[in-house]
Amino acid sequence: MIKVFPLKSIFFSLTMSFLDSRDDLVYDELQKSDTEKKPLPRDEDLPGMGQYYCLHCDRYFANATVRDEHFKTKRHKKRLKQMSGPAPHTQLDAELAAGMGMPDNGPALMSM
């Protein structure tokens, strides 16, 4: 028997796999002190002219009401918990785990 999935669940699973691609950048931004953070510039191409932003989820919103509703969602709370934990993996971690890190040529031999 063939199992049929609704189109919405397939779309959601595909988009969720790409949403967390900037975890390391978001984590670094959260570690900055308040004096290092800059105010958001106005950008006509972003929703709400780029003024309503959730740093933890890396998302822009159309207005403050929508952003405040987002703060109450399960997805945002899960992301808060994830970003308050240890640092996410970086590309260097992945390369070292795969054995593609810096080469270890062993001890240097004496030249005569």
N, CA, C and O atoms as a GROMACS GRO file, in nm:
protein
  448
    1MET      N    1   0.084  -0.118   0.000
    1MET     CA    2   0.000   0.000   0.000
    1MET      C    3   0.088   0.124   0.000
    1MET      O    4   0.186   0.131   0.076
    2ILE      N    5   0.057   0.220  -0.081
    2ILE     CA    6   0.133   0.343  -0.093
    2ILE      C    7   0.076   0.446   0.004
    2ILE      O    8  -0.045   0.469   0.008
    3LYS      N    9   0.165   0.505   0.083
    3LYS     CA   10   0.123   0.605   0.179
    3LYS      C   11   0.126   0.742   0.112
    3LYS      O   12   0.227   0.780   0.053
    4VAL      N   13   0.018   0.817   0.121
    4VAL     CA   14   0.006   0.946   0.057
    4VAL      C   15   0.017   1.054   0.164
    4VAL      O   16  -0.057   1.053   0.262
    5PHE      N   17   0.109   1.148   0.144
    5PHE     CA   18   0.126   1.259   0.237
    5PHE      C   19   0.061   1.383   0.178
    5PHE      O   20   0.068   1.406   0.058
    6PRO      N   21  -0.002   1.463   0.263
    6PRO     CA   22  -0.057   1.588   0.212
    6PRO      C   23   0.056   1.680   0.163
    6PRO      O   24   0.166   1.678   0.216
    7LEU      N   25   0.026   1.758   0.064
    7LEU     CA   26   0.125   1.847   0.004
    7LEU      C   27   0.182   1.945   0.107
    7LEU      O   28   0.300   1.980   0.101
    8LYS      N   29   0.099   1.988   0.200
    8LYS     CA   30   0.144   2.084   0.300
    8LYS      C   31   0.254   2.024   0.387
    8LYS      O   32   0.352   2.093   0.417
    9SER      N   33   0.242   1.900   0.427
    9SER     CA   34   0.344   1.840   0.513
    9SER      C   35   0.476   1.821   0.437
    9SER      O   36   0.583   1.836   0.496
   10ILE      N   37   0.470   1.789   0.310
   10ILE     CA   38   0.591   1.774   0.231
   10ILE      C   39   0.660   1.909   0.215
   10ILE      O   40   0.782   1.919   0.229
   11PHE      N   41   0.583   2.013   0.186
   11PHE     CA   42   0.638   2.146   0.171
   11PHE      C   43   0.701   2.194   0.303
   11PHE      O   44   0.810   2.252   0.303
   12PHE      N   45   0.632   2.168   0.415
   12PHE     CA   46   0.682   2.211   0.546
   12PHE      C   47   0.812   2.141   0.579
   12PHE      O   48   0.905   2.204   0.630
   13SER      N   49   0.821   2.011   0.552
   13SER     CA   50   0.943   1.938   0.584
   13SER      C   51   1.060   1.984   0.497
   13SER      O   52   1.174   1.987   0.543
   14LEU      N   53   1.033   2.019   0.373
   14LEU     CA   54   1.139   2.067   0.285
   14LEU      C   55   1.188   2.204   0.329
   14LEU      O   56   1.309   2.230   0.327
   15THR      N   57   1.096   2.293   0.368
   15THR     CA   58   1.138   2.427   0.407
   15THR      C   59   1.204   2.426   0.543
   15THR      O   60   1.295   2.506   0.566
   16MET      N   61   1.165   2.339   0.633
   16MET     CA   62   1.225   2.335   0.766
   16MET      C   63   1.371   2.290   0.759
   16MET      O   64   1.452   2.331   0.842
   17SER      N   65   1.405   2.208   0.662
   17SER     CA   66   1.543   2.161   0.654
   17SER      C   67   1.637   2.273   0.612
   17SER      O   68   1.757   2.264   0.638
   18PHE      N   69   1.588   2.377   0.549
   18PHE     CA   70   1.672   2.487   0.504
   18PHE      C   71   1.669   2.607   0.597
   18PHE      O   72   1.748   2.700   0.580
   19LEU      N   73   1.580   2.608   0.695
   19LEU     CA   74   1.568   2.726   0.781
   19LEU      C   75   1.685   2.741   0.878
   19LEU      O   76   1.717   2.853   0.917
   20ASP      N   77   1.748   2.633   0.916
   20ASP     CA   78   1.851   2.640   1.017
   20ASP      C   79   1.991   2.648   0.958
   20ASP      O   80   2.088   2.610   1.024
   21SER      N   81   2.004   2.698   0.837
   21SER     CA   82   2.135   2.699   0.772
   21SER      C   83   2.225   2.810   0.825
   21SER      O   84   2.346   2.808   0.801
   22ARG      N   85   2.170   2.906   0.897
   22ARG     CA   86   2.250   3.019   0.945
   22ARG      C   87   2.264   3.018   1.096
   22ARG      O   88   2.282   3.124   1.157
   23ASP      N   89   2.256   2.902   1.159
   23ASP     CA   90   2.261   2.894   1.304
   23ASP      C   91   2.386   2.956   1.362
   23ASP      O   92   2.379   3.026   1.463
   24ASP      N   93   2.501   2.932   1.300
   24ASP     CA   94   2.625   2.984   1.356
   24ASP      C   95   2.630   3.136   1.349
   24ASP      O   96   2.683   3.200   1.440
   25LEU      N   97   2.577   3.195   1.244
   25LEU     CA   98   2.575   3.342   1.232
   25LEU      C   99   2.481   3.404   1.333
   25LEU      O  100   2.514   3.507   1.393
   26VAL      N  101   2.365   3.343   1.353
   26VAL     CA  102   2.268   3.393   1.450
   26VAL      C  103   2.327   3.382   1.591
   26VAL      O  104   2.313   3.473   1.672
   27TYR      N  105   2.392   3.270   1.619
   27TYR     CA  106   2.452   3.250   1.752
   27TYR      C  107   2.558   3.355   1.779
   27TYR      O  108   2.564   3.410   1.889
   28ASP      N  109   2.642   3.384   1.680
   28ASP     CA  110   2.746   3.486   1.697
   28ASP      C  111   2.684   3.624   1.720
   28ASP      O  112   2.735   3.702   1.800
   29GLU      N  113   2.577   3.653   1.651
   29GLU     CA  114   2.509   3.782   1.667
   29GLU      C  115   2.448   3.795   1.807
   29GLU      O  116   2.449   3.903   1.866
   30LEU      N  117   2.397   3.685   1.861
   30LEU     CA  118   2.340   3.687   1.995
   30LEU      C  119   2.447   3.705   2.102
   30LEU      O  120   2.418   3.757   2.210
   31GLN      N  121   2.570   3.663   2.075
   31GLN     CA  122   2.678   3.673   2.173
   31GLN      C  123   2.735   3.814   2.182
   31GLN      O  124   2.808   3.845   2.276
   32LYS      N  125   2.704   3.900   2.085
   32LYS     CA  126   2.754   4.037   2.089
   32LYS      C  127   2.689   4.115   2.203
   32LYS      O  128   2.575   4.088   2.240
   33SER      N  129   2.763   4.212   2.258
   33SER     CA  130   2.706   4.295   2.363
   33SER      C  131   2.609   4.397   2.301
   33SER      O  132   2.608   4.416   2.179
   34ASP      N  133   2.530   4.459   2.385
   34ASP     CA  134   2.430   4.554   2.335
   34ASP      C  135   2.494   4.676   2.269
   34ASP      O  136   2.433   4.738   2.181
   35THR      N  137   2.615   4.711   2.308
   35THR     CA  138   2.680   4.828   2.249
   35THR      C  139   2.727   4.799   2.107
   35THR      O  140   2.741   4.892   2.027
   36GLU      N  141   2.752   4.671   2.074
   36GLU     CA  142   2.800   4.636   1.940
   36GLU      C  143   2.686   4.623   1.840
   36GLU      O  144   2.710   4.627   1.719
   37LYS      N  145   2.563   4.608   1.888
   37LYS     CA  146   2.449   4.589   1.798
   37LYS      C  147   2.408   4.722   1.737
   37LYS      O  148   2.404   4.824   1.805
   38LYS      N  149   2.377   4.718   1.610
   38LYS     CA  150   2.340   4.839   1.538
   38LYS      C  151   2.188   4.842   1.519
   38LYS      O  152   2.125   4.736   1.516
   39PRO      N  153   2.127   4.960   1.507
   39PRO     CA  154   1.983   4.965   1.478
   39PRO      C  155   1.957   4.911   1.338
   39PRO      O  156   2.043   4.916   1.251
   40LEU      N  157   1.836   4.859   1.318
   40LEU     CA  158   1.801   4.801   1.189
   40LEU      C  159   1.785   4.909   1.083
   40LEU      O  160   1.712   5.006   1.105
   41PRO      N  161   1.851   4.894   0.970
   41PRO     CA  162   1.833   4.991   0.862
   41PRO      C  163   1.700   4.969   0.792
   41PRO      O  164   1.648   4.857   0.790
   42ARG      N  165   1.645   5.072   0.735
   42ARG     CA  166   1.520   5.059   0.659
   42ARG      C  167   1.551   4.998   0.523
   42ARG      O  168   1.643   5.041   0.453
   43ASP      N  169   1.472   4.897   0.487
   43ASP     CA  170   1.490   4.828   0.361
   43ASP      C  171   1.353   4.802   0.300
   43ASP      O  172   1.272   4.729   0.358
   44GLU      N  173   1.326   4.861   0.186
   44GLU     CA  174   1.194   4.850   0.123
   44GLU      C  175   1.164   4.710   0.073
   44GLU      O  176   1.048   4.676   0.052
   45ASP      N  177   1.266   4.628   0.053
   45ASP     CA  178   1.245   4.494   0.000
   45ASP      C  179   1.203   4.394   0.107
   45ASP      O  180   1.152   4.287   0.075
   46LEU      N  181   1.223   4.427   0.233
   46LEU     CA  182   1.189   4.336   0.342
   46LEU      C  183   1.050   4.368   0.397
   46LEU      O  184   1.004   4.482   0.386
   47PRO      N  185   0.982   4.269   0.455
   47PRO     CA  186   0.852   4.296   0.516
   47PRO      C  187   0.864   4.397   0.629
   47PRO      O  188   0.959   4.390   0.708
   48GLY      N  189   0.772   4.490   0.637
   48GLY     CA  190   0.773   4.592   0.742
   48GLY      C  191   0.893   4.684   0.733
   48GLY      O  192   0.938   4.738   0.834
   49MET      N  193   0.945   4.702   0.614
   49MET     CA  194   1.062   4.786   0.588
   49MET      C  195   1.182   4.741   0.672
   49MET      O  196   1.272   4.822   0.698
   50GLY      N  197   1.186   4.615   0.713
   50GLY     CA  198   1.299   4.560   0.786
   50GLY      C  199   1.308   4.602   0.931
   50GLY      O  200   1.413   4.584   0.994
   51GLN      N  201   1.200   4.658   0.988
   51GLN     CA  202   1.204   4.709   1.124
   51GLN      C  203   1.156   4.610   1.229
   51GLN      O  204   1.184   4.629   1.347
   52TYR      N  205   1.086   4.506   1.190
   52TYR     CA  206   1.030   4.409   1.284
   52TYR      C  207   1.099   4.275   1.261
   52TYR      O  208   1.061   4.199   1.172
   53TYR      N  209   1.201   4.247   1.342
   53TYR     CA  210   1.292   4.135   1.319
   53TYR      C  211   1.303   4.050   1.444
   53TYR      O  212   1.310   4.102   1.555
   54CYS      N  213   1.304   3.920   1.425
   54CYS     CA  214   1.329   3.826   1.534
   54CYS      C  215   1.470   3.772   1.513
   54CYS      O  216   1.495   3.697   1.419
   55LEU      N  217   1.560   3.810   1.600
   55LEU     CA  218   1.701   3.772   1.586
   55LEU      C  219   1.721   3.622   1.603
   55LEU      O  220   1.801   3.562   1.532
   56HIS      N  221   1.649   3.562   1.696
   56HIS     CA  222   1.666   3.419   1.723
   56HIS      C  223   1.624   3.333   1.604
   56HIS      O  224   1.690   3.234   1.573
   57CYS      N  225   1.516   3.371   1.538
   57CYS     CA  226   1.464   3.292   1.426
   57CYS      C  227   1.512   3.344   1.291
   57CYS      O  228   1.492   3.278   1.189
   58ASP      N  229   1.576   3.460   1.290
   58ASP     CA  230   1.627   3.520   1.168
   58ASP      C  231   1.514   3.544   1.068
   58ASP      O  232   1.523   3.504   0.952
   59ARG      N  233   1.407   3.609   1.116
   59ARG     CA  234   1.289   3.636   1.033
   59ARG      C  235   1.244   3.780   1.048
   59ARG      O  236   1.258   3.841   1.154
   60TYR      N  237   1.190   3.834   0.939
   60TYR     CA  238   1.132   3.968   0.940
   60TYR      C  239   0.980   3.956   0.936
   60TYR      O  240   0.926   3.861   0.881
   61PHE      N  241   0.912   4.054   0.997
   61PHE     CA  242   0.767   4.052   1.004
   61PHE      C  243   0.710   4.183   0.952
   61PHE      O  244   0.778   4.286   0.949
   62ALA      N  245   0.582   4.178   0.911
   62ALA     CA  246   0.518   4.293   0.849
   62ALA      C  247   0.489   4.405   0.950
   62ALA      O  248   0.498   4.522   0.915
   63ASN      N  249   0.455   4.369   1.074
   63ASN     CA  250   0.429   4.471   1.175
   63ASN      C  251   0.458   4.415   1.314
   63ASN      O  252   0.489   4.297   1.329
   64ALA      N  253   0.447   4.499   1.414
   64ALA     CA  254   0.481   4.460   1.551
   64ALA      C  255   0.384   4.357   1.606
   64ALA      O  256   0.424   4.272   1.687
   65THR      N  257   0.258   4.362   1.566
   65THR     CA  258   0.159   4.267   1.615
   65THR      C  259   0.192   4.125   1.571
   65THR      O  260   0.186   4.031   1.651
   66VAL      N  261   0.227   4.109   1.446
   66VAL     CA  262   0.263   3.977   1.394
   66VAL      C  263   0.391   3.926   1.462
   66VAL      O  264   0.401   3.808   1.495
   67ARG      N  265   0.487   4.016   1.482
   67ARG     CA  266   0.610   3.977   1.550
   67ARG      C  267   0.583   3.934   1.694
   67ARG      O  268   0.638   3.834   1.741
   68ASP      N  269   0.498   4.008   1.763
   68ASP     CA  270   0.466   3.973   1.902
   68ASP      C  271   0.390   3.841   1.910
   68ASP      O  272   0.410   3.765   2.005
   69GLU      N  273   0.306   3.812   1.812
   69GLU     CA  274   0.238   3.682   1.808
   69GLU      C  275   0.339   3.570   1.782
   69GLU      O  276   0.327   3.460   1.836
   70HIS      N  277   0.439   3.600   1.701
   70HIS     CA  278   0.544   3.501   1.674
   70HIS      C  279   0.621   3.467   1.801
   70HIS      O  280   0.660   3.352   1.821
   71PHE      N  281   0.642   3.566   1.887
   71PHE     CA  282   0.716   3.542   2.011
   71PHE      C  283   0.646   3.441   2.100
   71PHE      O  284   0.711   3.380   2.186
   72LYS      N  285   0.516   3.420   2.082
   72LYS     CA  286   0.439   3.328   2.166
   72LYS      C  287   0.434   3.187   2.108
   72LYS      O  288   0.382   3.096   2.174
   73THR      N  289   0.485   3.167   1.989
   73THR     CA  290   0.471   3.037   1.923
   73THR      C  291   0.570   2.934   1.977
   73THR      O  292   0.673   2.968   2.036
   74LYS      N  293   0.535   2.810   1.956
   74LYS     CA  294   0.618   2.698   1.998
   74LYS      C  295   0.751   2.698   1.921
   74LYS      O  296   0.856   2.666   1.976
   75ARG      N  297   0.745   2.733   1.796
   75ARG     CA  298   0.864   2.735   1.711
   75ARG      C  299   0.968   2.835   1.763
   75ARG      O  300   1.088   2.805   1.766
   76HIS      N  301   0.921   2.954   1.805
   76HIS     CA  302   1.011   3.056   1.856
   76HIS      C  303   1.070   3.012   1.990
   76HIS      O  304   1.190   3.029   2.013
   77LYS      N  305   0.989   2.956   2.077
   77LYS     CA  306   1.037   2.913   2.208
   77LYS      C  307   1.139   2.801   2.195
   77LYS      O  308   1.236   2.795   2.272
   78LYS      N  309   1.119   2.712   2.099
   78LYS     CA  310   1.215   2.605   2.074
   78LYS      C  311   1.347   2.663   2.025
   78LYS      O  312   1.455   2.618   2.063
   79ARG      N  313   1.337   2.764   1.940
   79ARG     CA  314   1.457   2.829   1.886
   79ARG      C  315   1.533   2.904   1.996
   79ARG      O  316   1.656   2.904   1.998
   80LEU      N  317   1.459   2.969   2.088
   80LEU     CA  318   1.523   3.037   2.201
   80LEU      C  319   1.605   2.938   2.284
   80LEU      O  320   1.718   2.967   2.321
   81LYS      N  321   1.546   2.824   2.311
   81LYS     CA  322   1.614   2.721   2.389
   81LYS      C  323   1.737   2.669   2.316
   81LYS      O  324   1.841   2.646   2.377
   82GLN      N  325   1.724   2.650   2.185
   82GLN     CA  326   1.835   2.600   2.105
   82GLN      C  327   1.951   2.700   2.103
   82GLN      O  328   2.067   2.661   2.115
   83MET      N  329   1.921   2.828   2.089
   83MET     CA  330   2.025   2.930   2.079
   83MET      C  331   2.086   2.966   2.214
   83MET      O  332   2.194   3.025   2.218
   84SER      N  333   2.020   2.932   2.325
   84SER     CA  334   2.078   2.962   2.456
   84SER      C  335   2.172   2.851   2.502
   84SER      O  336   2.240   2.866   2.603
   85GLY      N  337   2.176   2.741   2.429
   85GLY     CA  338   2.262   2.629   2.464
   85GLY      C  339   2.403   2.646   2.410
   85GLY      O  340   2.448   2.758   2.386
   86PRO      N  341   2.472   2.535   2.390
   86PRO     CA  342   2.610   2.543   2.337
   86PRO      C  343   2.612   2.592   2.193
   86PRO      O  344   2.510   2.590   2.123
   87ALA      N  345   2.728   2.636   2.150
   87ALA     CA  346   2.743   2.688   2.014
   87ALA      C  347   2.712   2.580   1.910
   87ALA      O  348   2.750   2.464   1.929
   88PRO      N  349   2.645   2.616   1.802
   88PRO     CA  350   2.617   2.518   1.697
   88PRO      C  351   2.746   2.479   1.624
   88PRO      O  352   2.849   2.546   1.635
   89HIS      N  353   2.739   2.371   1.552
   89HIS     CA  354   2.856   2.323   1.479
   89HIS      C  355   2.891   2.416   1.364
   89HIS      O  356   2.803   2.477   1.303
   90THR      N  357   3.018   2.426   1.336
   90THR     CA  358   3.065   2.509   1.226
   90THR      C  359   3.118   2.420   1.115
   90THR      O  360   3.124   2.298   1.130
   91GLN      N  361   3.157   2.479   1.005
   91GLN     CA  362   3.211   2.404   0.893
   91GLN      C  363   3.342   2.336   0.932
   91GLN      O  364   3.369   2.224   0.887
   92LEU      N  365   3.422   2.400   1.014
   92LEU     CA  366   3.548   2.340   1.059
   92LEU      C  367   3.521   2.214   1.141
   92LEU      O  368   3.592   2.115   1.125
   93ASP      N  369   3.420   2.216   1.227
   93ASP     CA  370   3.384   2.097   1.304
   93ASP      C  371   3.344   1.983   1.212
   93ASP      O  372   3.384   1.868   1.234
   94ALA      N  373   3.267   2.014   1.109
   94ALA     CA  374   3.223   1.911   1.016
   94ALA      C  375   3.340   1.851   0.939
   94ALA      O  376   3.345   1.729   0.919
   95GLU      N  377   3.434   1.934   0.898
   95GLU     CA  378   3.550   1.884   0.824
   95GLU      C  379   3.640   1.798   0.912
   95GLU      O  380   3.692   1.696   0.867
   96LEU      N  381   3.658   1.839   1.037
   96LEU     CA  382   3.740   1.760   1.128
   96LEU      C  383   3.675   1.625   1.158
   96LEU      O  384   3.744   1.523   1.167
   97ALA      N  385   3.542   1.623   1.172
   97ALA     CA  386   3.472   1.499   1.199
   97ALA      C  387   3.479   1.404   1.079
   97ALA      O  388   3.480   1.282   1.096
   98ALA      N  389   3.484   1.460   0.959
   98ALA     CA  390   3.490   1.378   0.838
   98ALA      C  391   3.633   1.337   0.803
   98ALA      O  392   3.656   1.266   0.705
   99GLY      N  393   3.729   1.382   0.882
   99GLY     CA  394   3.868   1.348   0.854
   99GLY      C  395   3.930   1.435   0.747
   99GLY      O  396   4.033   1.399   0.690
  100MET      N  397   3.870   1.548   0.718
  100MET     CA  398   3.922   1.636   0.613
  100MET      C  399   3.989   1.759   0.673
  100MET      O  400   4.006   1.859   0.603
  101GLY      N  401   4.027   1.752   0.799
  101GLY     CA  402   4.087   1.867   0.864
  101GLY      C  403   4.231   1.886   0.824
  101GLY      O  404   4.276   1.837   0.720
  102MET      N  405   4.302   1.957   0.907
  102MET     CA  406   4.442   1.984   0.881
  102MET      C  407   4.522   1.854   0.883
  102MET      O  408   4.499   1.770   0.970
  103PRO      N  409   4.613   1.835   0.789
  103PRO     CA  410   4.685   1.708   0.782
  103PRO      C  411   4.782   1.693   0.898
  103PRO      O  412   4.842   1.791   0.944
  104ASP      N  413   4.796   1.570   0.944
  104ASP     CA  414   4.891   1.539   1.049
  104ASP      C  415   4.998   1.453   0.984
  104ASP      O  416   4.976   1.335   0.958
  105ASN      N  417   5.113   1.511   0.958
  105ASN     CA  418   5.220   1.441   0.888
  105ASN      C  419   5.312   1.365   0.982
  105ASN      O  420   5.413   1.309   0.939
  106GLY      N  421   5.280   1.362   1.107
  106GLY     CA  422   5.364   1.291   1.203
  106GLY      C  423   5.482   1.375   1.246
  106GLY      O  424   5.493   1.492   1.209
  107PRO      N  425   5.572   1.315   1.325
  107PRO     CA  426   5.688   1.391   1.371
  107PRO      C  427   5.784   1.420   1.256
  107PRO      O  428   5.800   1.340   1.164
  108ALA      N  429   5.847   1.533   1.264
  108ALA     CA  430   5.943   1.571   1.161
  108ALA      C  431   6.068   1.484   1.174
  108ALA      O  432   6.118   1.463   1.285
  109LEU      N  433   6.118   1.433   1.064
  109LEU     CA  434   6.238   1.350   1.063
  109LEU      C  435   6.363   1.440   1.062
  109LEU      O  436   6.363   1.550   1.008
  110MET      N  437   6.465   1.389   1.122
  110MET     CA  438   6.590   1.465   1.124
  110MET      C  439   6.654   1.462   0.986
  110MET      O  440   6.663   1.355   0.926
  111SER      N  441   6.698   1.572   0.937
  111SER     CA  442   6.764   1.574   0.806
  111SER      C  443   6.915   1.572   0.826
  111SER      O  444   6.967   1.641   0.914
  112MET      N  445   6.983   1.495   0.747
  112MET     CA  446   7.130   1.485   0.758
  112MET      C  447   7.192   1.523   0.629
  112MET      O  448   7.315   1.521   0.618
   0.00000   0.00000   0.00000
